[in-house]
Each structure stands twice: as C-alpha cells, then as structure tokens.
Amino acid sequence: MTEIPTRIQLGSWEPWKLSEAGNEVKARNTDFLGLIDSTAAQIRDAGKQWEGDAYWSAYDRVVGDRDNGNKVKQAVDELADAMIHGGGVLTDYRRVVLDKVALATEDGFTVSDSWTVVTPGSSTADREADRADHQTAVATALNELLGAQVGIHTAITAAAEEVRARGDNLGEGDSADNASSQLLGVSDPVILAPGQTSPAQQEIDAKYDYYASLIEKNGGSVDSGPDRKNMIAIRRETNVFANNGQGVYDDKAVLIWVDDHGVRHVSEYRANTDPTARYIDNPSETRDVNGDGTRELGRLPAGTYEYGHNWFKNKHDTVGDGNVFTMPEGARVAAEYDTNHDGFFADNATGPGGESMFWHCGREGDVASAGCQTMPPDDWSRFTSDMGVSMTDKYTGEQVPLRYTLVNENPANGNTEYRHVEEGVA
C-alpha cells in the first residue's frame, strides 16, 4: 500500500528532479552508444594488422557485445522516458493538490498536516457544507496523486528490470573460450592460423552468400562496395485485417554488406510489408484505382528499388524517431491494390503510388502501415544503427543509400529464409 505523504512532506517534494535525472540518463546513454559503436569499429580496424583465430574470437566477442549493448541502450532509453514522464506527471498532480489546499485556505479554512480541512471557530451549516466540499476536493486530488505515483513506480520498476536483464547479457558475445579458438601458449595467432575465419563468421558468410544469391535470382543486384548496404525482405502473405487491423510483423528483412576490411555482415529484423485495415477509410491513404467508387489499400510489389535516408517530422510526431528511408525525389513506381477488398493482393490490379511507400518505424503490436514497410521499435533501432543513422539524427543533406529487393515467400522457387544445415545432415 502506498504511504500517504503528509502536507509538509508533499510540500518538500521535488518531482521535477526525476525528469531531470531521466534527461541526464538519456544524454549519457547516447554517449554509451557512441562508445560501443566505436569499440566495434576499432576491432574491425585491428583486422588490418591482426589475423587468425584469436582475432576472430575477439571480433565475435566485441561485435556480439555491440549488439547486446544496443539492446541495453534501448532499454535504458525506455527507463529514462519513464522517469521523464513520471516526473512531469507527479509535478502536475502535486501542483493540483497544493492548489486545492490553497483554495481551502483562501476560503478561511485550515488544512492539517494529515490533510483534514478544519473550520476555525464556530461553524454554520453553510460553512460545514463548504468545508466538506473542500475536504472532498483535497482528498480526491490526493488520491489521484497516489494512484499516479503507483503507476509511475510500476513503470519505472519494470523498465529498470528490463535494463538489468539486458545488462546481464552484456559481455556475453560469442565466447572466446570455445574449443575452435583456444590459443593457450601461442603468442602469434597469425602463425597459428593465418587467414582463417571463426565458425561464427563462417556462418555469417554462408548467410551473406545465400541472401546475395536470392537477391540476384529475383532480378536484383548486390553492391559489394565498402559499407554499401543491400536489403532483402521476404514477404509472407498476410491479410490486411489480421490482428484486428493492426497488422503483424511476420515478414523477414535482412541487411547484408561488406565493411572496409572486406568482412561480411548480416543483420536480420522482424518486418512488415503490408498495409493494415485500420487505414481503409482514410482517403489520404487509399485510392480508387478501378473506378468502382470504393477506395483500395495498396502495397509495394515484389521487385528491386533504390531507397535513401531521410527525416520526416510527421513520423517523429506519430511513430518512431523521424528516420525514414524513401525513394528518390521524382521516382514513379506502381503499387498493387486490393480491388476486391478481401484483404489480399491477388487481383493483379496496379496503380500509381508505390514511390510513397517508405521504410519507417512501427509500434509494438501495431505495424502502423497504410502501405509502407515497417519494423517494430527494437528492430528499427538496430536497423538504423546498422545503417549508420543515429536514432536522433535529423537528415541534413547527404542520403545514406539502401538498395532494396522485395520478394514474395514461395518455397517452391526457393524464396525462403536461410536455414542452417549441420555438417553431414542432408
């Protein structure tokens, strides 16, 4: 049960300092993200002079910790947001309680340290009625404050537990102690294993080759230049009415690239590439492409597209962090539409508008798409980090390019996710 503060105690409260602390945590957390990203860059730079199993063990550990560090950063940001919000809410509720006390005092009553409204001297029936009204107002405001305090405590506690859970994983990148990379007593790893790659990197290389081949098989091309990003999304056919019209992150997006040292990278994300029924009655998000008087939802057809980084304030105000990836200005791309309104896109109906279908952040449990392609917040955070775009970056001129291929899942023709095959297993 929440302890009720006395009037003197509430007067001494400074809940705005909780918001100040949250802002400080958020600022320091941004510094933390920069440090872990720089650590990953340093281990890649070390690859210019260092080869062999020891290097790849160190590489796997540091890069694994970078990924875990990104998750810690996301959790800490959520804790900071809970603190900032909580401090603001408590400040407002505290002011309301003290305002009710001030009104009672101005009306000639006194309010005790235990929140009892008292009539000085003798009382009449009218004064007693006024006193009761003030007592109700003070008690109601105090109860609302206590209720808000419980909710804020719960939110901050849950966020702190998530930070602790994510933090426990920090330092648990791919182990440097596995049998394939034990180098006890060996001072020169280059002599031990020149040019070898770790088992973890071998798996990454296999994934890279698989997805590069899938992109090319579906008419795309892979830019293998240093740090040039290529993405493929594998779309699972999902009805626009799924999840009560909120959509489902049941597609797979995969980013592949080669860094400045020739090391291949693969990052995988939950994604959505379909619109949702929640926008079906929004005239600014739909078109009547077949002239039947009913507007239709659209989506981007399978194909290869060029995207680039941008920053849109309306996305910052509604979903995500404002970072978006868009097609070039002046692009004109067809979209496919659900003209029979069954929630699927098997009508072979196309129309304009594909160039307006971005990549942007969605919400957890709500893909927030009228045709754009989206990721849940945690995945979007990793994606923007992998793309070299800060979560708080505002687009300032030079676009970060993204070559994007979208395919429809079809096991019959091999359009499926990568599946690891153990050696010796058919």
LINMO-V898177 format. One record per helix or strand of 2 or more residues. SS is the DSSP state (A for helix, B for strand). FROM is the first residue (numbers start at 0). TO is the last residue. If there is no record, write none. Layout:
ss	from	to
SS	FROM	TO
SS	FROM	TO
This chain:
ss	from	to
A	6	11
A	15	45
A	52	105
B	108	110
B	116	118
A	124	168
A	178	180
A	188	191
A	198	216
B	229	234
A	241	244
B	250	257
B	263	271
A	276	278
B	297	299
B	302	310
A	312	317
B	322	326
B	334	336
B	348	350
A	353	355
B	358	360
B	372	374
A	376	385
B	400	407
A	410	412
